[in-house]
């Protein structure tokens, strides 16, 4: 049975902190925000998309996160004041700082950094203890091993150590796959928890050649689920890895595996857990992205709660979705270690009778760092501390990435590609990971790597016609704004440098991009060729790693251009996923 409408109460949103006190006073007076009333008989803690950020970070939430069609005006496609109004968060509060872009620089100075594994460890241990011995389960939704230079250099091994100390009992994956099968399996041999992925299967050729699989008969590469006995009840956790790994990333990293949403296989798995294993609750640990999870929840019956990730949406309250079997709650827990989801379940025989959910911002100044975790972090940093600490430049403005169309950090990368590789146009992928840097902050190699550290960082320069450039923009735009969430891969729009364009998100495929122009005002002609630079191509390249290109550009002392965006939007003026405040 899934949760029925009459079976759950109102959900508790995020706890609002006092905004006007000094940092020391807030730390003394507001640490109690993590004193949660005990409820139910099972507690599930959920983190996702930390992107290897072991230390506390600044991370600016988007001012543009457009929902199109049926998704317009609905979570997660709300930003700024529309977000605050929807979730009842007071403006100018610590929660407003954590969950939105509003007054980000001013609020960052007041409330400080969020996250950090030493601080997370303190909070997680506290919440585990509050739940009672053996009544809590810690899950990670993926993108745990990638996102820093250190993680890239160790192929995620440093994050396995941190995950083990944190006590993660199950995880699924996305960027973890980009280290390749050998490195992935080596890390999983050391990981003390379970790696779950019901939607990864061997290719026909790999199965014929007896490639390694958790279940050779079905071709499932990894364990699909686990059943945990907690407080006398049986809780099933199913893993859902990112469905589009061989499309979004080079296929050479996972040549023997096929991915996909695979909701038919998921339904069979849920039915088996309900009918054969007699579980009392089913939780899907997902890296689909929130829009995909919302659609999946309407199609697949028997899942009580989806703990979601991938799209970095921090949503304070679950979204209820009706399906043929009842109701499923859909959550998404942000990114970069900024948040910890707390799902308290009251389980009866065969069902969830009641639930409470909170998405807690992890304010590092309210939590003492755990000594053992901090020692592990410090030790793991030793081989990288000196080279990564080199000051390259000073941030002359807030540098951030997240947003559907533009970010000052991505503009800096595009400027570097154009300046150092001597091209007219630069393209940079719309990744959602990458921390924010405050004005006046020293920029180090560690900071550069936090925006660029991937296993396929090579830059390229090639000739492209105007129509090829437009086709690239149209293709990415359709991925972002397709009316069917199952055709969305979860990233943001490709960033551009040296050119501008107009985007009409509400139009159909192939009709959203127009008015392409170079910076000098000349129209980009369909049949004319242009010199274009980029990085992170799914096709193998041999150019200089992008982090070296960006570092060289920063060392040169060249000023960034004055543009904030190269995109003119049409048809979205009244969309609550667009905010002019920030």
NUVOZA-383799 format. One line per field, with one value per residue (C-alpha): residue number from 1; x, y, z. Coordinates in Angstrom, 2 decimals. Example, Ala and Ser with C-alpha at 12.3 -4.5 7.8 and 13.67 -1.06 7.14 Angstrom:
// residues 2
nr	[1,2]
xx	[12.30,13.67]
yy	[-4.50,-1.06]
zz	[7.80,7.14]
END
This chain:
// residues 582
nr	[1,2,3,4,5,6,7,8,9,10,11,12,13,14,15,16,17,18,19,20,21,22,23,24,25,26,27,28,29,30,31,32,33,34,35,36,37,38,39,40,41,42,43,44,45,46,47,48,49,50,51,52,53,54,55,56,57,58,59,60,61,62,63,64,65,66,67,68,69,70,71,72,73,74,75,76,77,78,79,80,81,82,83,84,85,86,87,88,89,90,91,92,93,94,95,96,97,98,99,100,101,102,103,104,105,106,107,108,109,110,111,112,113,114,115,116,117,118,119,120,121,122,123,124,125,126,127,128,129,130,131,132,133,134,135,136,137,138,139,140,141,142,143,144,145,146,147,148,149,150,151,152,153,154,155,156,157,158,159,160,161,162,163,164,165,166,167,168,169,170,171,172,173,174,175,176,177,178,179,180,181,182,183,184,185,186,187,188,189,190,191,192,193,194,195,196,197,198,199,200,201,202,203,204,205,206,207,208,209,210,211,212,213,214,215,216,217,218,219,220,221,222,223,224,225,226,227,228,229,230,231,232,233,234,235,236,237,238,239,240,241,242,243,244,245,246,247,248,249,250,251,252,253,254,255,256,257,258,259,260,261,262,263,264,265,266,267,268,269,270,271,272,273,274,275,276,277,278,279,280,281,282,283,284,285,286,287,288,289,290,291,292,293,294,295,296,297,298,299,300,301,302,303,304,305,306,307,308,309,310,311,312,313,314,315,316,317,318,319,320,321,322,323,324,325,326,327,328,329,330,331,332,333,334,335,336,337,338,339,340,341,342,343,344,345,346,347,348,349,350,351,352,353,354,355,356,357,358,359,360,361,362,363,364,365,366,367,368,369,370,371,372,373,374,375,376,377,378,379,380,381,382,383,384,385,386,387,388,389,390,391,392,393,394,395,396,397,398,399,400,401,402,403,404,405,406,407,408,409,410,411,412,413,414,415,416,417,418,419,420,421,422,423,424,425,426,427,428,429,430,431,432,433,434,435,436,437,438,439,440,441,442,443,444,445,446,447,448,449,450,451,452,453,454,455,456,457,458,459,460,461,462,463,464,465,466,467,468,469,470,471,472,473,474,475,476,477,478,479,480,481,482,483,484,485,486,487,488,489,490,491,492,493,494,495,496,497,498,499,500,501,502,503,504,505,506,507,508,509,510,511,512,513,514,515,516,517,518,519,520,521,522,523,524,525,526,527,528,529,530,531,532,533,534,535,536,537,538,539,540,541,542,543,544,545,546,547,548,549,550,551,552,553,554,555,556,557,558,559,560,561,562,563,564,565,566,567,568,569,570,571,572,573,574,575,576,577,578,579,580,581,582]
xx	[0.00,1.14,0.31,-3.36,-4.54,-6.12,-2.96,-0.65,-0.68,0.58,4.27,6.71,8.71,12.13,12.72,13.22,16.21,16.45,17.98,19.03,21.42,25.19,26.76,27.81,24.34,22.68,24.99,24.04,20.32,19.48,21.29,17.96,16.56,18.03,16.08,13.33,10.36,10.54,7.96,7.20,9.27,11.66,13.89,15.50,18.19,18.83,21.65,22.38,24.54,27.26,29.73,32.65,32.44,34.02,34.29,31.49,30.59,28.74,26.21,23.77,20.43,19.04,17.19,15.97,14.42,11.61,8.77,7.00,3.46,1.99,5.12,4.85,4.41,4.90,7.82,10.65,10.13,9.79,12.49,12.88,9.76,7.48,9.41,9.14,5.40,4.77,6.60,5.81,9.38,9.97,11.97,15.32,15.56,18.29,15.97,15.43,19.22,19.54,16.69,16.78,19.08,17.53,20.08,22.66,25.82,24.34,22.87,26.07,27.90,25.25,24.69,27.95,28.72,26.64,27.48,30.81,31.17,32.48,29.37,27.10,28.61,27.72,24.15,23.64,24.93,22.61,19.55,20.39,20.69,17.40,15.63,16.79,19.19,18.84,15.93,17.69,19.00,21.35,21.00,22.95,21.33,24.50,26.98,28.94,32.35,32.79,33.11,36.56,40.13,40.91,38.06,39.04,42.67,41.73,38.88,36.51,38.50,38.72,34.93,34.56,36.51,34.32,31.13,32.20,32.92,29.64,27.87,26.08,24.20,23.08,23.70,23.00,25.02,25.52,28.92,30.38,30.05,32.36,35.38,34.80,33.89,37.28,37.54,33.86,34.12,37.38,35.67,32.63,34.84,35.85,32.42,30.77,27.24,25.23,25.31,21.78,20.69,17.64,17.85,21.35,21.59,24.23,24.15,23.26,26.89,28.22,25.70,26.74,30.36,29.46,30.35,30.16,26.65,24.84,22.18,23.43,20.00,18.28,21.37,21.10,24.57,24.01,21.87,18.47,17.22,17.70,15.28,16.18,14.69,14.13,12.26,10.46,9.39,10.65,11.69,12.63,15.02,15.28,18.11,17.46,20.69,20.80,18.97,20.96,24.60,25.74,23.96,25.05,28.62,31.09,29.83,33.38,33.09,30.24,30.40,28.88,25.91,22.55,20.56,17.06,14.12,12.72,9.48,8.08,10.95,10.56,6.87,7.69,10.33,7.95,5.24,7.68,8.80,5.19,3.81,6.76,8.99,6.01,7.65,5.90,7.32,8.99,11.40,12.92,16.42,16.45,18.84,16.27,15.74,12.61,10.43,11.15,10.36,7.03,6.00,7.31,5.35,2.14,2.82,4.35,2.22,3.42,6.22,5.63,8.34,10.82,13.99,15.21,18.35,20.23,18.54,19.82,16.35,16.02,12.31,11.26,8.09,7.20,4.99,2.07,1.39,-1.66,-1.28,-3.49,-2.39,-2.67,-0.27,3.50,5.48,8.29,11.22,14.50,17.29,19.42,23.17,26.71,25.98,23.76,20.79,19.88,16.48,14.81,11.98,10.19,7.78,5.19,4.87,2.06,1.81,2.09,1.75,2.92,0.27,1.83,4.89,6.81,9.49,11.91,14.70,17.22,19.77,23.16,24.38,28.02,28.26,25.51,27.22,30.56,32.67,33.10,36.78,37.24,35.72,37.71,40.90,40.07,39.40,42.65,44.67,43.08,43.89,47.62,48.81,46.77,47.02,50.08,49.35,45.64,46.12,48.00,46.21,45.57,43.36,40.79,37.07,35.92,32.24,30.06,30.98,28.20,26.95,23.44,20.62,18.88,20.80,23.73,26.15,29.11,31.41,30.45,30.98,34.49,35.13,33.81,36.03,39.02,38.25,37.89,40.93,43.36,42.29,41.72,38.18,35.07,32.61,32.88,30.51,30.51,28.26,25.36,26.53,24.67,27.59,30.26,30.36,29.95,32.72,32.20,33.53,37.04,37.65,41.02,40.59,42.79,43.42,41.18,38.37,38.96,38.89,35.63,34.06,35.83,37.07,35.78,37.37,36.94,38.13,39.95,39.25,38.72,38.69,36.74,34.90,31.10,28.53,25.83,23.21,25.32,25.59,21.83,21.16,23.31,21.40,18.05,18.99,20.05,17.03,14.67,16.37,15.71,12.17,10.62,7.01,7.59,9.89,11.13,12.98,14.74,18.26,18.40,21.17,20.94,21.35,24.77,26.61,27.86,30.57,31.12,27.53,23.93,20.57,16.86,15.14,11.39,11.07,7.33,7.83,8.27,11.41,13.54,11.67,13.01,16.27,16.48,18.36,21.85,24.43,28.13,29.27,29.96,26.26,26.61,24.04,25.36,24.70,23.44,25.96,28.98,31.70,32.88,35.78,34.36,36.00,34.50,35.16,33.54,32.75,31.31,33.66,37.26,39.46,43.19,43.25,44.51,42.40,39.95,41.20,44.65,43.07,41.03,43.99,46.20,43.52,43.13,46.88,47.02,44.95,42.45,39.20,35.92,33.51,30.58,27.80,25.62,23.81,23.79,20.19,16.96,13.92,10.48,7.11,8.10,7.65,4.95,6.67,7.40,10.53,12.07,13.20,14.81,15.78,18.95]
yy	[0.00,3.57,6.56,7.52,11.12,10.58,8.97,11.98,15.25,18.66,18.66,20.72,23.07,24.49,26.12,29.89,31.34,34.79,37.16,40.17,38.69,38.54,35.29,34.40,35.16,33.11,30.21,30.30,30.96,29.06,25.74,24.51,24.61,21.13,19.88,18.05,16.64,12.89,11.36,7.94,4.79,5.14,8.08,8.30,10.93,11.96,13.90,14.28,16.06,17.12,17.05,16.19,19.46,18.39,21.93,24.48,26.48,29.43,28.40,30.84,29.34,30.27,33.41,31.63,28.15,28.21,25.75,25.42,24.23,22.13,22.70,26.50,27.95,24.62,23.38,23.14,25.98,28.82,31.34,34.41,35.80,33.33,30.56,32.26,32.79,29.19,27.70,30.33,31.47,34.94,37.31,38.42,35.23,32.62,30.22,32.80,32.93,29.14,28.48,31.51,33.97,37.02,39.49,36.75,38.76,40.63,37.45,35.46,37.98,37.54,33.80,32.39,29.20,26.04,22.37,20.71,17.03,17.66,19.74,17.24,14.47,16.37,16.94,13.41,11.84,14.10,13.23,9.53,9.67,11.53,8.83,6.06,3.19,1.35,3.49,5.72,5.14,7.48,7.54,9.40,10.22,10.32,12.85,12.23,11.47,14.27,18.04,18.98,18.66,16.38,14.00,14.03,13.21,10.32,9.14,9.55,7.45,10.32,10.57,6.86,7.38,10.34,8.42,5.50,7.75,9.56,6.20,6.24,2.96,3.13,5.35,5.53,7.26,9.65,11.35,8.35,6.48,8.94,7.46,4.29,0.77,-0.21,2.82,2.59,-1.04,-0.41,2.31,0.13,-2.61,-0.12,1.44,0.01,0.72,-0.58,0.84,0.52,0.98,-0.89,0.76,-0.23,-3.34,-5.05,-4.47,-7.53,-7.92,-7.58,-10.15,-12.55,-12.13,-12.84,-9.36,-8.87,-8.28,-8.50,-10.67,-12.31,-13.81,-10.44,-8.49,-6.09,-4.73,-3.60,-4.58,-2.95,-2.62,-3.47,-4.30,-2.92,-4.06,-0.93,-0.96,-4.15,-2.87,-3.63,-0.69,-1.19,1.22,1.08,2.80,4.79,5.94,8.85,7.45,9.22,8.53,7.38,10.36,13.15,11.83,9.98,6.47,5.15,5.32,2.78,0.85,-2.36,-0.81,0.58,3.01,4.47,5.33,1.79,2.42,-0.97,-2.80,-0.47,-1.35,-5.07,-4.52,-2.53,-5.17,-7.90,-6.02,-5.41,-8.86,-11.18,-9.38,-7.93,-4.56,-1.83,1.06,1.59,4.48,5.31,6.80,8.64,10.59,11.23,14.96,16.35,16.80,13.21,11.99,13.83,12.09,8.72,9.07,9.44,6.22,3.79,2.65,1.42,3.90,5.86,8.50,9.48,10.98,12.81,14.45,15.49,18.82,20.46,21.67,22.44,21.94,22.42,20.33,17.15,17.37,14.92,13.01,10.85,7.52,4.45,2.96,6.02,8.89,9.23,12.04,13.55,15.42,16.93,17.85,20.53,20.25,20.86,19.63,22.66,20.58,17.39,15.80,14.27,11.85,10.54,7.68,6.15,2.60,0.18,-3.30,-3.03,0.73,4.21,5.66,9.10,11.07,14.23,15.73,18.58,19.84,21.34,23.93,22.95,26.26,25.54,28.23,26.55,23.14,22.23,20.23,16.59,16.13,12.74,13.90,17.13,15.15,12.89,15.93,17.61,14.46,13.89,17.50,17.23,16.10,18.87,21.74,23.53,23.48,24.10,26.98,29.15,32.48,33.11,36.20,38.03,37.85,41.28,40.30,37.50,34.40,31.83,29.27,28.01,29.34,28.26,30.57,32.41,32.64,34.91,31.93,30.48,33.87,33.88,30.43,31.56,34.66,32.44,30.13,33.05,34.93,32.06,30.02,33.02,32.24,34.22,32.10,30.01,27.32,26.02,23.26,24.17,22.12,22.80,21.94,24.46,26.65,30.43,32.92,36.25,39.59,40.22,36.54,35.16,32.74,29.67,26.66,24.74,27.17,26.80,23.02,23.19,24.55,22.34,19.05,16.26,13.26,14.75,18.37,18.78,21.96,22.02,24.52,23.80,25.44,25.51,26.98,29.28,26.57,24.10,26.58,27.17,23.42,22.92,25.63,24.23,20.71,21.75,24.03,21.16,19.05,21.83,22.82,19.73,19.41,15.73,15.42,12.04,13.91,16.23,15.42,17.97,20.42,24.11,25.85,25.79,29.02,31.20,33.81,36.18,36.01,36.62,35.09,35.23,32.29,31.58,28.62,28.13,27.39,23.89,22.00,23.78,27.07,28.41,30.03,33.13,36.37,34.93,37.73,38.19,40.66,43.21,43.16,41.20,38.47,34.91,33.56,29.99,29.02,30.93,29.24,30.51,29.57,28.04,26.80,24.59,21.81,18.70,17.20,13.67,13.09,12.49,15.59,16.28,19.94,21.59,20.84,23.67,24.39,25.25,27.55,29.35,29.62,31.07,33.60,34.65,35.00,37.37,39.87,40.47,42.00,40.25,41.86,43.81,41.55,39.71,37.65,37.09,35.86,37.77,35.86,36.02,34.88,34.32,37.74,36.45,33.14,32.70,30.80,34.13,36.73,40.10,40.30,38.84]
zz	[0.00,-0.64,1.49,1.18,1.38,4.78,6.14,6.35,8.24,7.22,6.49,8.50,6.30,6.99,10.35,10.12,11.95,13.45,10.92,12.95,15.52,15.41,14.31,17.85,19.20,16.48,17.19,20.87,20.42,17.27,17.47,18.78,15.23,14.91,17.94,16.08,17.91,17.93,15.64,14.23,14.44,11.46,10.48,7.05,6.49,2.90,1.26,-2.44,-5.02,-2.59,-5.50,-3.22,-1.29,1.98,3.34,3.94,0.82,-0.57,-3.21,-4.78,-5.74,-9.18,-10.16,-13.31,-13.12,-15.65,-15.72,-19.07,-19.83,-17.03,-14.94,-14.92,-11.46,-9.69,-7.61,-8.42,-10.92,-8.44,-7.53,-5.36,-3.71,-5.49,-3.75,-0.35,-0.77,-1.83,1.15,3.79,4.35,5.76,3.56,4.98,7.06,7.13,5.32,2.56,2.18,2.08,-0.36,-2.73,-4.46,-2.77,-1.32,-1.61,-0.97,1.99,3.47,2.94,5.12,7.83,7.81,6.48,4.61,4.57,4.52,5.13,5.96,9.48,10.21,8.47,10.59,13.77,12.60,11.31,14.52,16.52,14.45,14.55,18.31,18.65,16.64,18.95,18.54,15.24,14.03,11.48,7.95,6.02,2.21,-0.48,-3.83,-5.94,-7.33,-4.17,-5.66,-8.25,-8.20,-6.90,-8.09,-5.18,-5.99,-9.66,-8.85,-6.57,-8.83,-5.91,-3.43,-0.94,-0.91,-0.18,3.03,3.98,3.14,5.30,8.28,7.76,7.82,4.47,4.23,0.59,-2.42,-6.14,-8.84,-11.74,-12.11,-10.29,-13.60,-15.38,-13.61,-15.62,-14.55,-13.10,-10.81,-9.87,-8.84,-6.96,-4.93,-4.30,-2.88,-0.16,0.32,3.43,2.25,-0.71,-4.25,-5.65,-9.27,-10.56,-13.98,-15.18,-17.37,-19.50,-23.23,-25.29,-26.38,-22.82,-21.58,-24.36,-23.26,-19.61,-18.37,-14.62,-13.29,-9.97,-11.61,-14.84,-15.53,-15.81,-16.84,-13.90,-13.27,-9.68,-6.74,-7.34,-3.76,-0.13,2.68,6.08,9.39,11.49,14.79,13.90,10.48,6.98,4.83,1.17,-0.56,-4.36,-6.22,-9.41,-11.08,-13.54,-16.60,-19.33,-18.47,-21.97,-23.58,-21.25,-20.92,-23.18,-23.83,-23.54,-19.74,-19.63,-22.94,-21.53,-19.74,-20.75,-18.65,-18.76,-16.52,-16.89,-15.04,-16.11,-14.40,-11.44,-11.10,-11.12,-8.45,-6.24,-6.63,-5.63,-2.54,-1.53,-2.25,-1.66,0.82,2.71,3.30,5.24,3.21,-0.18,-0.72,-4.11,-3.86,-7.16,-9.34,-12.06,-11.48,-9.91,-13.01,-14.03,-10.52,-10.53,-13.74,-12.58,-9.33,-11.35,-13.29,-10.79,-7.85,-4.49,-3.79,-0.61,-0.96,-3.66,-2.24,-5.32,-6.63,-9.78,-10.54,-7.32,-6.36,-2.66,-1.90,1.76,1.59,-0.32,-3.39,-3.37,-6.58,-7.20,-8.99,-9.53,-6.20,-3.99,-3.32,-3.57,-1.97,-4.07,-2.53,-3.72,-1.32,-2.97,-3.47,-2.22,1.29,1.98,3.10,4.90,4.37,7.43,6.69,9.78,9.13,11.38,10.10,10.74,9.30,5.55,5.31,6.22,8.52,8.93,7.85,8.59,6.38,6.89,4.64,7.03,5.86,7.26,8.69,9.44,12.13,14.16,14.15,15.68,13.23,14.14,15.12,13.45,10.16,10.20,10.79,7.83,5.63,6.67,6.04,2.62,1.66,2.44,-1.03,-2.71,-0.23,-1.63,-5.39,-4.95,-2.51,-5.00,-5.42,-9.10,-8.97,-6.88,-7.64,-8.81,-8.53,-7.22,-9.23,-9.47,-11.95,-11.22,-13.43,-16.63,-18.94,-17.45,-14.58,-13.95,-13.43,-16.80,-18.41,-16.98,-18.47,-21.86,-21.72,-20.98,-23.91,-26.30,-25.09,-24.70,-27.73,-30.04,-31.24,-32.06,-30.05,-26.90,-25.63,-22.04,-20.67,-18.39,-15.43,-12.18,-9.88,-8.94,-5.84,-5.60,-4.79,-3.03,-4.35,-3.05,-2.41,-3.55,-6.46,-6.13,-8.32,-5.94,-6.80,-10.53,-10.23,-8.27,-11.48,-14.02,-12.50,-14.73,-16.43,-19.92,-19.46,-22.77,-24.72,-28.47,-31.32,-34.45,-37.30,-37.06,-39.38,-38.08,-38.54,-36.55,-33.69,-33.76,-33.84,-30.73,-28.88,-30.02,-28.95,-25.44,-25.14,-25.97,-23.31,-20.80,-21.83,-23.38,-22.25,-21.45,-18.41,-19.64,-22.41,-19.96,-18.81,-16.02,-16.89,-17.73,-21.08,-22.74,-21.94,-24.79,-25.18,-28.08,-29.23,-28.15,-29.01,-28.22,-26.55,-26.52,-24.08,-24.71,-28.42,-29.84,-30.73,-33.32,-32.88,-29.59,-30.70,-32.93,-33.54,-33.21,-33.31,-32.72,-30.07,-32.81,-33.72,-36.94,-37.56,-37.42,-40.89,-41.33,-44.02,-42.76,-40.70,-37.31,-35.08,-31.89,-28.68,-26.02,-23.51,-22.01,-25.40,-25.45,-28.39,-27.36,-27.68,-27.24,-26.18,-23.01,-19.90,-19.35,-15.83,-17.21,-19.81,-17.14,-14.76,-17.51,-18.34,-14.71,-14.22,-17.20,-15.21,-18.01,-16.85,-17.45,-19.89,-18.51,-19.79,-17.30,-19.93,-23.69,-23.78,-24.42,-23.17,-24.78,-23.49,-19.86,-18.24,-15.87,-15.14,-11.38,-12.32,-13.33,-10.80,-11.40,-7.74,-6.40]
END
